[in-house]
Amino acid sequence: MKNKRVKRKYITVFFALLLLIIAFIGGQGPFPAFADTSGYTNVLTDLQKDSKFNVNDYSDNKDDYSIQVIQIAESNNNELFIYTYQPCQKSTYLIATQVNMSLTDKMGSFGIGIDSLDEVDQPKLYNLTLLSSNRVFCKYKVNDFNVSKDLVRYYNIATIYREYNSDYGDTGSSSESIITEKAFEVGKLYIAKTENGQVKYTVQEKKTIEILNPFFAYIEYNDGFKLCPTRCHSHYIAFDTDLPIDFLQEATVSYVSTECSRATGIGLDGSTKKQEPVSHPNEVVKLSNTGENPADGWLGVKYTWDRIEKTEDFIENEDIQDEYIKGLENTKWVVRFCETSTALIVGYGSNVYKWTEVSEVTVLRLRFITKGITYDLGAVSDIGHNNGMPSNNNTNEFASLFEWLGRLTGVPEWIWWLLVALIPLIIILPILGVIFPVVGKCLVLILKGLLWLICLPFKLIAKLIEYIKDKKGGG
């Protein structure tokens, strides 16, 4: 009797495993290997609660690798769920990674004289966790997110992302600029409103702007001679857009920075060590902003630049390598969003090289003016990073001595040149004065005239300061 029970148990387990394998191969239902749905309802169960939802409206298409947001929901535990339609899901298993979302109804607006988004209204990236997958539908949880207690809550979603894959027809990545995540437009504002203890949802279409041909790179500047040499990296993203832009006023950029170091020398393997990545969720770059490199070493060349400029101006102002110019050819705007530094620390028997990796760069929002109309739109932009190499030629550039002295002292470079030119006269003058008294007197007069000319600007400044002080004292 006991043997029969054991046989029945094995038979039951066998058929259960067989059914599980059939379900897995057929692409129906959730995939336990990819997501733990314990404690959460099935995606299809949730969607079918809506009487207007019809499964037949969402066809299976093995050649469509897009991800489309079709609904959101708040849980009783103050979680936020996002529901997607993924046409190829039964044949190619895709997982959405992040969403670009603002918790305001303002993003996606346009008109004459509209106000810019406040800091709290800026969009940011939210990571997603897959909870359930059934047929062509998926259910995700928005990580590190708690539903607000406000009676009206806005979920303004501009973009959803998945991993970049050239096998799916994704394009844009190259040896100079690397794309890691593909962006898909959402352009929907979901509004959750609590009335009499019940939550009602409505949705509105929101205008977005698509970032075309994003190109990720950086410029390297030499800070000059130092005991521990440093260099400045100016990171930028160049792009075109599907909408015309006359004046680009602001760009909200998201990126991640990671401090890295590598020690070389006796007994060291030269391996790279990395600290915990630091997220910069929504850095707002404005047209009025400028950047600069320290150039605090001996003979360092000082550069300043506009944070936002047209690509043609950027190429004209910088010494860009030819292969990177090719990557910039299909772009119209350059946004220089941050600077990092490298340092070489020379020690006894070992050297330590420190630098900062900048990754996961994307544009979340653009504010711009076209034909007098101001637009403040969520951006649909792929995520990527540079290839770890500078894009300019002049990475080992040093300033001339007189240029450096001019910046250090405030005395114009031409005056330093003039002083150096006068040195031979100062040496020869006494000799000529003895041999040719008349020539000597003429040269003395010329020298006095030059010295007067050199001192004239400083005298005028002193007079101006004295005049201002007298006027204030008299007033």
Secondary structure, 3 states (H helix, E strand, C coil): CHHHHHHHHHHHHHHHHHHHHHHHHHCCCCCCCCCCCCCCCCHHHHHCCCCCCCHHHCCCCCCCCCCEEEEEEECCCCCEEEEEECCCCCCCCCCEEEEEEECCCCCCEEECCCCCCCHHHCCEEEEEEEEEEECCEEEEEECCCCCCCCCEEEEEEEEEEEECCHHHCCCCCCCCEEEEEEEEEEEEEEEEEEECCEEEEEEEECCEEEEEEEEEEEEEEECCECCCCEEEEEEEEEEEECCCCCEEEEEEEEEEEEEEEEEEECCCCCCEEECCCEEEEEEEEECCCEEECCCCCECCCCCEEECEEEHHHHHHHCCECHHHHHHHCCCCEEEEEEEEEEEEEECCCEEEEEEEEEEEEEEEEEEEEECCEEEEEEEECCEEEECCCCCECCCCCCCCHHHHHHHHHCCCHHHHHHHHHHHHHHHHHHHHHHHCHHHHHHHHHHHHHHHHHHHHHHHHHHHHHHHHHHHHHHC
